[in-house]
Amino acid sequence: MRQFGAVADRPGYRTVSRRSLQWCEFTTWPAALMPSTLPDTAARSSSLSGSAALHLQDVAIGTLTQVTAHIAAGEILCLSGTSGSGKSRLLRAIADLDPHGGEIHLGDHIQGKMPGHSWRREVMLVPAETQWWHDTVAEHLGPAMDEQALQQALTALGFAPDTLHWQVSRLSSGEKQRLALLRAISHRPGALLLDEPTANLDGDTTLRTEQWLQDTVRYHALPTLWVAHDPAQIARVADRHMHIEGHRLVQQP
């Protein structure tokens, strides 16, 4: 098996090495700022971040075949489907974590022509079960993050100002889920892949987190694919909704 980012011997399929089978939030990027702290588009741009659409062309993984979708900058596309239908596997294919067929683009950048770790800095997957590798919350965030913006984000997500000093070992599953979203945004991705980002949250916290995510996605112009089961949530957050039926994605009204 070739190294991650290489094209497999099977035509049209990408393969990844075992050492790449993890999602990447570790690279330090300029901090994601809340809307009130950045005055213009130029100030908030970095590399590919923002204003680029995410396009899938004939993507195939597992039982899914010829998956084609276009997610505009700042658009939230919700994806639903029965358990085992391939929602999470599709996200992993888009993040270049699992072998798959087809082509995936972020703006002018083609997944197959970028090293896997570089692609995942831009197309950021936040999985349902997040991993934490340092002792404290703060160690997972970029050192250049603006303090005011950080505190605004923590407040919006329902956290106290001293949350950054918390030990990861004390975090509940719901706290990890919300802080993983903040961690992802702090690295300024160009697109977001969210695998049931509010699954471990109560009703009020779900609404709070949804609002923060919507504001952040719109402000930073991030194309976002959001896996969701709850029809009420989909109605609240989705610009469009696609449902997995058999081997394909079907647009919902």
ZIHUVEN-V318496 format. One record per residue. N is the residue number from 0. NEAR is the number of other ideal C-beta (glycine too) atoms within 8 Angstrom. Layout:
n: {N;N}
near: {NEAR;NEAR}
This chain:
n: {0;1;2;3;4;5;6;7;8;9;10;11;12;13;14;15;16;17;18;19;20;21;22;23;24;25;26;27;28;29;30;31;32;33;34;35;36;37;38;39;40;41;42;43;44;45;46;47;48;49;50;51;52;53;54;55;56;57;58;59;60;61;62;63;64;65;66;67;68;69;70;71;72;73;74;75;76;77;78;79;80;81;82;83;84;85;86;87;88;89;90;91;92;93;94;95;96;97;98;99;100;101;102;103;104;105;106;107;108;109;110;111;112;113;114;115;116;117;118;119;120;121;122;123;124;125;126;127;128;129;130;131;132;133;134;135;136;137;138;139;140;141;142;143;144;145;146;147;148;149;150;151;152;153;154;155;156;157;158;159;160;161;162;163;164;165;166;167;168;169;170;171;172;173;174;175;176;177;178;179;180;181;182;183;184;185;186;187;188;189;190;191;192;193;194;195;196;197;198;199;200;201;202;203;204;205;206;207;208;209;210;211;212;213;214;215;216;217;218;219;220;221;222;223;224;225;226;227;228;229;230;231;232;233;234;235;236;237;238;239;240;241;242;243;244;245;246;247;248;249;250;251;252}
near: {5;7;6;12;12;8;7;10;2;5;3;6;10;12;11;12;10;5;5;13;8;6;11;9;10;3;8;6;13;6;13;12;9;12;7;4;9;7;3;6;7;5;7;12;8;8;7;9;13;11;7;13;10;14;10;12;9;9;17;11;13;5;7;14;7;9;13;8;9;8;12;7;10;9;10;11;15;14;15;13;9;5;3;4;8;12;12;10;11;13;14;11;13;14;13;15;13;9;8;10;9;12;10;16;11;15;9;5;12;9;13;8;5;10;7;12;11;9;14;14;11;14;16;16;13;13;9;6;4;8;6;8;4;7;6;11;12;7;7;12;13;10;5;8;11;9;6;7;13;13;9;11;13;13;8;11;13;8;10;5;6;6;10;10;7;10;7;12;5;5;12;6;7;10;9;13;14;14;14;11;15;12;11;12;12;13;14;13;13;14;15;13;13;12;12;9;11;11;7;8;11;6;6;6;12;11;8;11;15;12;9;12;13;10;11;12;12;8;9;13;8;14;16;14;14;13;12;12;5;6;5;6;13;12;7;7;12;12;5;10;11;13;10;15;7;5;6;10;11;8;7;8;2}
